[in-house]
Amino acid sequence: MKFAIIAVGGKQRKVTEGKALSVEKMDKKKDSKVTFKSVLLYHDGKSIQVGKPYCKGISVTGTIVEQGLSKKVTVVKYKSKVRYRRTKGHRQPYTKVKIEKIIVSK
C-alpha cells in the first residue's frame, strides 16, 4: 500500500489514494482540483523516499469535496471573587479534500 506524508496548513498529514482528509481552509471552490507538491516522504510498499526537505518529482492531487466549519469550541474566562465571567465561542473553518492520485514522475 503506497502512501505519502505531505505538509499542508502547517501540519504533516499521511495520505493514501481514495481517502479524504480535513485541512486548513483553502480559498478554492468545491469540486476544484488541488495539487500538493510539498511531499516529505513517499512509500510505495517496497522502498521509502525521504525528502530533503521535499521529495523531487512526487506530487499528490485531490478534489475539494466540502468547505465548512468544525464543531464549536467554547472558551470560558472566570476570576473568582470579582464577578468576572466571559464566554466566547469559535468555529474553525476547514476544507475537506479527497485524495485521488499520488503522482511519481521520474
N, C-alpha and C positions, 0 to 999 in steps of 0.2 A: 504494500500500500504506500503510495507516494504522498508526501506532504511537504509543506514549506512553512517557514516561520517568517512573517512579514512585519515590518514596522509601519504602523498606521495610527494616527491620532496620539502619538506619544507613548504608545504601548506596543508590546510584541504579541502577536497573535499566531496561533498554529492554525493553518488552513488546509483542507483537503477538498478535492473536487466534489461538487454536489452538495456541500454543506453551506449553511447560512451563518453569518456572524453579525453582531451588532458592533458598530464602530462609532466614533465621534461624528457629529453631524457634518455632512458634506453638502456643498452648495450645488447639487445636481438634481435633476428631475427623476421621478420614478420611471423605471424601465430603461434608463440610460446605462451605457456601458462604462465601466471603471477599470483602469489598469494600475496595478501596484507594481512598481519597479524596485522598491526597496526590500528585496528578499535577503534575509540574513542567513538562512540555512535552507538547504534543499536535500531531501532524502527520497530516493526512488525505489527503495526496497532492497537494493544491493549496496549502494555506496552513498556516502554523505559528502555534500559540498558545503563548506563553510565560507561565508563571505568575509572580505577584509576591507571595508565593513560590509559591503553588499556583494552578492553573487553576480558575476557578469553573465549576460545572456539569458537570464531567467526572469520571467515576469509572471504575474498572476492576474487573470482577467475575471471580471464578475459583472453582475447586473444588479442595479439597485431595486430592491423589492418593496421597501417601505421607508417612509420618513415618519418619525413620531416622537413622542415624549415618554420617558420612563415613568415609573411609579413615583409618587410624591414623597419627598424626604422632608420631615418636619424638624425644624431647628427651634429649640426652646432655650431661652436665656432666663435665668432666675437668680435673684440675690435675696438671701433671707434677711428678714427684719427691716427691710427698707421699701417694701411694696413694689419691687421692680420685677416685672414679668413681660417678656416679649416672645411672640410666636411668629415664625416665618416658615413658609413652605417653598420648595424648589423642585422643579421637574427638569431633568437633564435631557436635552434633545439628542436623538440618535438616528443613525441610518443603518438599515438592515441590508446587507449585501449577500447575494447568493454567489458563491464561487463556482465558476464554470470550468475553467481550464488553467492548469499550470503549464506555461509555455517554456520549453527549453530550446534555445537556438544555439547551434554550435558553429 
